[in-house]
Amino acid sequence: MAVLAIFSGDLTKSDYDTLRKEVNWEGNYAPGGVFHAAGFDAHGIHVVDVWESQEDLDAFVSERLVPVFSKHKMPMPKVEVYPAHNVNAYNSIDKYKV
């Protein structure tokens, strides 16, 4: 079953860009990854992901994210995971694809 994961934490844009570069999820797609969007406010980062399954999400986090967070001593974000009820991607999404 697909899951919706919401990550929130004290990461800066610089921290996020370090993760993007080293984890390379845009060039080396994680099995089961469906959708990713990130934004920032005064409290830090907010990420919304959709994954094919909880197992795919867990594998990505443990095998690819945690090592880079640890290497750079970045604080792990809070994560909430919910069963996905509905997932849509509209044609305009193409202009945001990397």
C-alpha distance (Angstrom), angle and dihedral (degrees) to the residues before:
residue distance angle dihedral
M1 . . .
A2 3.80 . .
V3 3.80 117.4 .
L4 3.79 134.7 -154.6
A5 3.82 113.0 -140.0
I6 3.80 122.1 -165.2
F7 3.80 116.6 -166.4
S8 3.83 121.7 -169.1
G9 3.78 127.9 173.7
D10 3.78 153.2 122.2
L11 3.79 97.6 -70.9
T12 3.78 122.1 134.8
K13 3.79 126.2 -140.9
S14 3.81 87.1 -104.8
D15 3.84 90.8 53.9
Y16 3.80 90.0 49.3
D17 3.80 92.3 49.5
T18 3.81 89.7 50.6
L19 3.81 89.1 52.8
R20 3.82 91.7 47.0
K21 3.78 91.5 52.4
E22 3.80 98.9 43.6
V23 3.80 99.9 36.6
N24 3.82 89.8 39.9
W25 3.80 95.8 -160.6
E26 3.81 89.7 161.3
G27 3.80 94.4 57.1
N28 3.80 100.0 28.9
Y29 3.78 104.2 40.9
A30 3.77 116.8 -148.3
P31 3.80 115.5 -123.0
G32 3.78 108.2 -103.2
G33 3.80 96.9 16.9
V34 3.81 111.7 137.3
F35 3.81 108.9 165.3
H36 3.81 139.1 2.5
A37 3.80 131.7 -175.6
A38 3.81 128.9 166.5
G39 3.79 134.4 -169.1
F40 3.79 139.0 168.1
D41 3.78 137.7 -139.3
A42 3.80 134.8 167.4
H43 3.82 89.8 -70.3
G44 3.81 97.0 53.5
I45 3.77 134.9 -105.1
H46 3.79 131.4 -3.2
V47 3.80 119.0 -170.6
V48 3.79 129.6 -177.0
D49 3.79 118.2 -163.3
V50 3.78 133.5 174.7
W51 3.81 117.3 -153.4
E52 3.80 131.9 -175.2
S53 3.82 89.5 -124.2
Q54 3.78 144.7 -5.9
E55 3.82 88.0 -109.2
D56 3.82 92.0 57.3
L57 3.80 90.7 49.4
D58 3.80 92.6 47.1
A59 3.82 92.3 49.4
F60 3.81 92.2 50.8
V61 3.78 93.1 47.8
S62 3.80 96.3 46.1
E63 3.81 99.0 38.3
R64 3.79 102.2 36.2
L65 3.81 113.2 13.8
V66 3.80 103.7 39.8
P67 3.83 94.9 53.8
V68 3.82 91.6 54.6
F69 3.81 93.2 43.6
S70 3.82 88.2 51.4
K71 3.80 94.5 45.0
H72 3.81 91.5 55.5
K73 3.82 95.6 34.6
M74 3.80 90.6 -122.6
P75 3.81 118.5 164.1
M76 3.80 112.8 -106.4
P77 3.80 111.9 -119.4
K78 3.78 124.8 -121.6
V79 3.81 110.1 -99.8
E80 3.79 129.2 -154.9
V81 3.81 118.5 -173.8
Y82 3.79 126.2 -165.5
P83 3.80 134.1 175.8
A84 3.80 106.7 -98.9
H85 3.77 111.7 -116.6
N86 3.80 98.4 -179.8
V87 3.81 132.4 5.0
N88 3.81 123.1 -171.0
A89 3.79 132.8 174.3
Y90 3.79 115.6 -172.9
N91 3.80 126.8 -152.3
S92 3.80 91.7 -102.2
I93 3.82 88.9 67.6
D94 3.81 88.9 81.5
K95 3.82 92.3 76.3
Y96 3.83 89.8 59.6
K97 3.80 98.0 48.1
V98 3.78 115.3 112.5
